[in-house]
């Protein structure tokens, strides 16, 4: 890994870790359980950025540009979520958050924010579907939409679904440069939901 890549990872990783603390200091009114889950996810992502392996191959400019709208849409859904959540929705959000963290930790040093080729991961949730972290993220954001329960929140969530789908397809084009990934794709057929896609 180059010195520049290491420095970038340090800055980005520490920034994401700081979001875990800043979430508690922000003016956004969220239930404590929801904020705790968001903070744990941020800490996990920050740690993985700090410890990830070097890039074998960067994604194309197109793949990176296609990935950015899903990040923005996800942030908007979180911002749209109301202050008061019903307990069943909070519990669902927490369960989906645990799935997301387990998926992230299974990904380990192969974690990336934007499409890039690193070692192929086949363990844990990655033995069930090819993109379990995105599945967890979508389920968490779906919980936010249910908590808000409005046409606006539903529209935003549909936007997230579409942009994450585009992101997955762009990311897979990058990963197809690896024979390991091609073999993995043959073993794990489904991207997000077995029997659906």
C-alpha positions as semicolon CSV with decimal commas, in nm:
position;residue;x (nm);y (nm);z (nm)
1;X;0,000;0,000;0,000
2;X;0,136;0,341;-0,096
3;X;0,198;0,615;0,158
4;X;-0,074;0,828;-0,004
5;X;-0,330;0,548;0,019
6;X;-0,235;0,486;0,383
7;X;-0,275;0,858;0,463
8;X;-0,612;0,871;0,285
9;X;-0,734;0,565;0,477
10;X;-0,623;0,722;0,806
11;X;-0,806;1,049;0,741
12;X;-1,122;0,879;0,614
13;X;-1,123;0,611;0,885
14;X;-1,080;0,860;1,170
15;X;-1,346;1,086;1,017
16;X;-1,600;0,803;1,002
17;X;-1,513;0,697;1,360
18;X;-1,576;1,056;1,472
19;X;-1,928;1,035;1,328
20;X;-2,008;0,780;1,597
21;X;-1,939;1,042;1,865
22;X;-2,083;1,336;1,672
23;X;-2,410;1,146;1,629
24;X;-2,465;1,169;2,002
25;X;-2,376;1,538;2,008
26;X;-2,595;1,636;1,713
27;X;-2,931;1,804;1,739
28;X;-3,100;1,518;1,554
29;X;-3,357;1,360;1,786
30;X;-3,329;0,983;1,752
31;X;-3,421;0,698;1,983
32;X;-3,117;0,584;2,183
33;X;-3,124;0,233;2,032
34;X;-3,127;0,368;1,677
35;X;-2,842;0,609;1,752
36;X;-2,643;0,331;1,921
37;X;-2,676;0,106;1,614
38;X;-2,577;0,389;1,377
39;X;-2,274;0,467;1,596
40;X;-2,163;0,101;1,605
41;X;-2,191;0,081;1,225
42;X;-1,985;0,401;1,191
43;X;-1,718;0,268;1,429
44;X;-1,705;-0,059;1,237
45;X;-1,670;0,116;0,899
46;X;-1,407;0,355;1,037
47;X;-1,204;0,065;1,181
48;X;-1,223;-0,128;0,854
49;X;-1,107;0,175;0,654
50;X;-0,811;0,214;0,892
51;X;-0,710;-0,153;0,861
52;X;-0,807;-0,247;0,504
53;X;-0,560;-0,393;0,258
54;X;-0,425;-0,211;-0,044
55;X;-0,624;-0,186;-0,364
56;X;-0,542;-0,442;-0,633
57;X;-0,733;-0,244;-0,894
58;X;-0,934;0,077;-0,863
59;X;-1,283;0,093;-1,003
60;X;-1,345;0,296;-1,315
61;X;-1,451;0,659;-1,296
62;X;-1,798;0,547;-1,412
63;X;-1,825;0,283;-1,137
64;X;-1,732;0,539;-0,871
65;X;-1,973;0,804;-1,002
66;X;-2,258;0,552;-1,017
67;X;-2,189;0,454;-0,653
68;X;-2,210;0,803;-0,503
69;X;-2,590;0,859;-0,536
70;X;-2,661;0,557;-0,314
71;X;-2,449;0,712;-0,038
72;X;-2,635;1,042;-0,066
73;X;-2,977;0,875;-0,081
74;X;-2,896;0,665;0,229
75;X;-2,799;0,979;0,421
76;X;-3,125;1,147;0,320
77;X;-3,332;0,853;0,442
78;X;-3,155;0,866;0,780
79;X;-3,217;1,241;0,802
80;X;-3,585;1,194;0,713
81;X;-3,644;0,946;0,995
82;X;-3,864;1,081;1,275
83;X;-3,774;1,141;1,637
84;X;-4,027;0,889;1,767
85;X;-4,015;0,527;1,652
86;X;-4,241;0,244;1,755
87;X;-4,051;-0,020;1,954
88;X;-4,098;-0,300;1,699
89;X;-3,941;-0,081;1,427
90;X;-3,648;0,006;1,656
91;X;-3,591;-0,364;1,730
92;X;-3,603;-0,446;1,358
93;X;-3,353;-0,165;1,289
94;X;-3,121;-0,305;1,557
95;X;-3,144;-0,661;1,420
96;X;-3,067;-0,539;1,069
97;X;-2,781;-0,332;1,215
98;X;-2,632;-0,645;1,373
99;X;-2,655;-0,822;1,035
100;X;-2,478;-0,524;0,874
101;X;-2,198;-0,523;1,132
102;X;-2,147;-0,901;1,102
103;X;-2,132;-0,861;0,723
104;X;-1,882;-0,575;0,749
105;X;-1,661;-0,769;0,990
106;X;-1,675;-1,072;0,759
107;X;-1,558;-0,847;0,475
108;X;-1,267;-0,739;0,692
109;X;-0,962;-0,601;0,513
110;X;-1,141;-0,624;0,176
111;X;-1,378;-0,340;0,274
112;X;-1,421;-0,054;0,028
113;X;-1,651;0,246;0,009
114;X;-1,619;0,288;-0,367
115;X;-1,575;0,000;-0,615
116;X;-1,226;-0,147;-0,600
117;X;-1,073;-0,489;-0,637
118;X;-0,944;-0,649;-0,319
119;X;-0,940;-1,011;-0,201
120;X;-1,267;-1,198;-0,255
121;X;-1,454;-1,283;0,067
122;X;-1,669;-1,597;0,087
123;X;-1,718;-1,642;0,464
124;X;-2,004;-1,554;0,694
125;X;-2,305;-1,385;0,531
126;X;-2,106;-1,373;0,205
127;X;-2,166;-1,747;0,175
128;X;-2,540;-1,675;0,150
129;X;-2,560;-1,370;-0,080
130;X;-2,295;-1,171;-0,264
131;X;-2,378;-0,832;-0,109
132;X;-2,499;-0,890;0,249
133;X;-2,373;-0,553;0,371
134;X;-2,593;-0,375;0,117
135;X;-2,881;-0,600;0,218
136;X;-2,835;-0,497;0,583
137;X;-2,809;-0,131;0,487
138;X;-3,128;-0,153;0,279
139;X;-3,317;-0,323;0,563
140;X;-3,199;-0,058;0,809
141;X;-3,306;0,220;0,573
142;X;-3,636;0,042;0,510
143;X;-3,692;0,056;0,887
144;X;-3,631;0,431;0,875
145;X;-3,893;0,463;0,602
146;X;-4,142;0,258;0,803
147;X;-4,076;0,477;1,108
148;X;-4,143;0,794;0,903
149;X;-4,432;0,631;0,713
150;X;-4,499;0,895;0,447
151;X;-4,501;0,917;0,069
152;X;-4,180;1,119;0,089
153;X;-3,997;0,855;0,293
154;X;-4,127;0,581;0,062
155;X;-4,004;0,775;-0,243
156;X;-3,662;0,821;-0,086
157;X;-3,639;0,451;-0,004
158;X;-3,730;0,357;-0,361
159;X;-3,450;0,593;-0,469
160;X;-3,212;0,407;-0,239
161;X;-3,319;0,071;-0,383
162;X;-3,254;0,190;-0,737
163;X;-2,921;0,355;-0,663
164;X;-2,794;0,058;-0,460
165;X;-2,892;-0,173;-0,745
166;X;-2,690;0,039;-0,989
167;X;-2,401;0,048;-0,743
168;X;-2,400;-0,333;-0,711
169;X;-2,393;-0,380;-1,088
170;X;-2,111;-0,127;-1,130
171;X;-1,915;-0,287;-0,845
172;X;-1,955;-0,635;-0,992
173;X;-1,808;-0,516;-1,323
174;X;-1,494;-0,419;-1,130
175;X;-1,486;-0,744;-0,931
176;X;-1,517;-0,955;-1,247
177;X;-1,149;-0,881;-1,314
178;X;-1,074;-1,140;-1,045
179;X;-1,093;-1,513;-1,128
180;X;-1,163;-1,572;-0,757
181;X;-1,471;-1,350;-0,777
182;X;-1,595;-1,524;-1,092
183;X;-1,566;-1,861;-0,915
184;X;-1,740;-1,717;-0,607
185;X;-2,022;-1,580;-0,825
186;X;-2,081;-1,930;-0,958
187;X;-2,111;-2,066;-0,603
188;X;-2,324;-1,781;-0,459
189;X;-2,581;-1,708;-0,725
190;X;-2,788;-1,432;-0,562
191;X;-2,682;-1,071;-0,510
192;X;-2,925;-0,964;-0,234
193;X;-3,225;-1,193;-0,191
194;X;-3,212;-1,566;-0,268
195;X;-3,464;-1,653;-0,535
196;X;-3,522;-1,288;-0,628
197;X;-3,200;-1,108;-0,733
